[in-house]
Amino acid sequence: MEAIVQAILNKSKLEVPHIKITEPSQKLVTQPAGPAKCNAATDPFCPSRNFVMEIQSRVIGTGPVGATMTPMTVDLVGPGGSFGKLDLPEVKTSTKRADVHVVPQKIAITDFDAFLAFVRSITQDEQLTLMLDNGKGKIKALGMNANITYRKSILLPGMNGPKARIVKVEGSKDECKILLQVFNPSPLEIDLGTAIYEIQAPDGTKMAEVRGGQHVIRGDNVHELSCSVTGAPQAGAAKLVGIGAAEDSWTNESNKFLNMDVRVPPEMAAL
């Protein structure tokens, strides 16, 4: 019985149309000198903190009869390894499929480097794999219980950059506003906190500093950000380069992965 149930579980597919990563936490204490890796669940000096994750998903290919999978805890595993633990709810399947809502929950980051590798893959890669691993539970079906091991790989489109465009600039050289359009083709939604960028010329020369709250949702986004111009910016090709975040949070590191092609509009060059 257990071998049959495990085989059906292994062949089922987990589809994920929406993942939210929100509420980047702030640093509470100073990190002493030492290794970069640490356990946020046990080490109060760990530079990693936590975040809130919510997942909308559906399981297909669940077999010909209804069943119930008990709640369990799984490892969250990205391209750099395991970075936290997620609680999965009880799942009741009908024939062939089941919808699963993993409610918002706080995740303690257990490996900062692995988590940063995951966020880097979200923002930069065309696709990425998130694995839910090492879950131990039971499946109840036809009046019987079967012990199972839960291990599912989820192939997801990444943000692939993401693509960005400066739509509008207004104000003065010392105090201006930018409307930044960002396109996110991924089902992953992420809160970047108060992001800080530089607009750089192709040779790396800083032309402006840009900052503001940036919560990147699915599809088209428009963010109003504040800016200040340095030097004499030239209209045309440029880079929007992530520098960090205003908060003392993991976003201060993860935002440094952002490097987007943009064009400086004539109205910015004229400031």
Residue pairs with C-beta under 8 A, 6 or more apart in sequence:
1 144
1 146
2 146
2 147
2 148
4 146
5 67
5 139
5 141
5 146
5 148
6 146
6 148
6 149
8 61
8 62
8 63
9 139
9 148
9 150
10 151
11 61
12 59
12 60
12 61
12 62
12 63
13 59
13 60
13 61
14 57
14 58
14 59
14 100
14 132
14 152
14 154
15 57
15 58
15 59
15 60
16 55
16 56
16 57
16 130
16 154
16 156
16 187
17 56
17 57
17 58
17 187
18 54
18 55
18 56
18 187
18 189
18 218
19 53
19 54
19 55
19 56
19 130
19 156
19 187
19 188
19 189
20 52
20 53
20 54
20 55
20 104
20 189
20 190
21 51
21 52
21 53
21 119
21 122
21 188
21 189
21 190
21 191
22 51
22 52
22 53
22 54
22 104
22 189
22 190
22 191
22 215
23 51
23 52
23 106
23 191
24 49
24 51
24 191
24 192
24 193
24 245
24 247
24 249
24 250
24 251
25 49
25 50
25 51
25 249
25 250
26 49
26 247
26 248
26 249
27 47
27 49
27 248
27 249
28 44
28 49
29 44
29 45
30 45
31 45
31 46
31 47
32 45
36 47
36 112
36 113
37 111
37 112
37 113
38 45
38 46
38 47
38 48
38 112
39 46
39 110
39 111
40 46
40 48
40 49
40 50
40 108
40 109
40 110
40 112
41 108
41 110
46 109
46 112
47 112
47 250
48 109
48 110
48 111
48 112
48 115
48 250
49 108
49 109
49 249
49 250
50 106
50 107
50 108
50 109
51 106
51 107
51 109
51 250
52 104
52 105
52 106
52 107
53 76
53 86
53 102
53 104
53 105
53 107
54 102
54 103
54 104
54 105
55 86
55 100
55 101
55 102
56 100
56 101
56 102
57 99
57 100
57 101
57 102
58 97
58 98
58 99
58 100
59 91
59 93
59 97
59 98
59 100
60 96
60 97
61 96
61 97
62 93
62 94
62 95
62 96
62 97
62 98
63 93
63 95
63 96
63 141
64 95
64 96
65 95
65 141
65 142
66 92
66 93
66 94
66 95
66 141
67 92
67 93
67 139
67 140
67 141
68 90
68 91
68 92
68 93
68 139
68 140
68 141
69 90
69 91
69 92
69 93
69 137
69 138
69 139
69 140
69 148
69 150
70 90
70 137
70 138
70 139
70 140
71 87
71 88
71 89
71 90
71 137
72 87
72 88
72 135
72 136
72 137
72 150
73 85
73 86
73 87
73 88
73 135
74 85
74 86
74 88
74 132
74 133
74 134
74 135
74 150
75 82
75 84
75 85
75 86
75 131
75 132
75 133
75 134
76 82
76 83
76 84
76 85
76 86
76 107
76 118
76 130
76 131
76 132
77 83
77 130
77 131
77 132
77 133
78 114
78 115
78 117
78 118
78 121
78 128
78 129
78 130
78 131
79 117
79 118
79 121
79 128
79 129
80 111
80 113
80 114
80 115
80 116
80 117
80 118
81 111
81 114
81 117
82 110
82 111
82 114
82 133
83 109
83 110
83 111
83 112
83 114
83 115
83 118
84 107
84 108
84 109
84 110
84 115
85 107
85 108
85 110
86 102
86 105
86 107
86 132
87 102
87 105
88 100
88 102
88 132
88 135
88 150
89 100
89 101
89 102
89 103
91 98
91 100
92 98
109 115
109 250
112 250
115 250
116 250
116 253
116 254
118 128
118 130
119 190
119 250
119 254
119 257
120 254
120 257
121 128
121 158
122 128
122 158
122 159
122 186
122 188
122 190
123 158
123 159
123 161
123 162
123 190
123 254
123 257
123 258
124 158
124 159
124 160
124 161
124 257
125 158
125 160
126 157
126 158
126 160
127 155
127 156
127 157
127 158
128 155
128 156
128 158
129 153
129 154
129 155
129 156
130 153
130 154
130 156
131 151
131 152
131 153
131 154
132 150
132 151
132 152
132 154
133 150
133 151
134 149
134 150
134 151
135 149
135 150
135 151
136 147
136 148
136 149
136 150
137 147
137 148
137 150
138 145
138 146
138 147
138 148
139 145
139 146
139 148
140 146
156 186
156 187
156 188
157 185
157 186
157 187
158 186
158 188
159 184
159 185
159 186
159 188
159 216
160 185
160 186
161 260
161 261
162 182
162 183
162 184
162 185
162 216
162 260
163 182
163 183
163 260
163 261
164 180
164 181
164 182
164 183
164 240
164 260
164 261
164 262
165 180
165 181
165 262
165 263
166 178
166 179
166 180
166 181
166 262
166 263
166 264
166 265
166 268
167 179
167 180
167 181
167 222
168 177
168 178
168 179
168 265
168 267
169 176
169 177
169 178
169 179
169 227
169 265
169 267
169 268
169 271
170 176
170 177
170 267
171 177
171 227
171 271
172 271
173 228
173 229
173 271
174 228
174 229
175 226
175 228
176 208
176 226
176 227
176 228
176 229
176 268
176 271
177 224
177 225
177 226
177 227
178 210
178 224
178 225
178 226
178 227
178 268
179 222
179 223
179 224
180 210
180 222
180 223
180 224
180 225
180 240
181 220
181 221
181 222
182 216
182 220
182 221
182 222
182 223
182 260
183 219
183 220
183 221
184 216
184 217
184 218
184 219
184 220
184 221
185 219
186 218
187 218
188 218
189 215
189 216
189 217
189 218
190 215
190 216
191 214
191 215
191 216
191 251
192 214
192 215
192 216
192 245
192 251
192 254
192 255
192 258
193 213
193 214
193 245
193 246
193 247
193 249
193 251
193 252
193 255
194 211
194 212
194 213
194 214
194 245
194 246
194 247
195 211
195 212
195 213
195 214
195 225
195 242
195 245
195 251
195 255
195 258
196 209
196 210
196 211
196 242
196 243
196 244
196 245
196 246
196 255
197 209
197 210
197 211
197 225
197 240
197 241
197 242
197 243
197 258
198 206
198 207
198 208
198 209
198 210
198 240
198 241
198 243
199 206
199 207
199 208
199 209
199 210
199 227
199 233
199 238
199 239
199 240
199 241
199 262
199 264
200 206
200 207
200 238
200 239
200 240
200 241
201 207
201 233
201 234
201 238
201 239
202 237
202 238
202 239
205 231
206 230
206 231
207 229
207 230
207 231
207 233
207 234
207 238
207 264
208 227
208 228
208 229
208 230
208 233
208 268
209 227
209 228
209 230
209 243
210 225
210 226
210 227
210 240
211 225
211 226
211 227
211 246
212 223
212 224
212 225
212 226
213 223
214 223
214 225
229 268
229 271
232 269
233 264
233 268
233 269
233 271
234 264
234 269
235 263
235 264
235 265
235 266
235 268
235 269
236 263
236 264
237 261
237 263
237 264
238 261
238 262
238 263
238 264
239 259
239 260
239 261
239 262
240 258
240 259
240 260
240 261
240 262
241 258
241 259
242 255
242 256
242 257
242 258
242 259
243 255
243 256
244 251
244 252
244 253
244 255
244 256
245 251
245 252
245 255
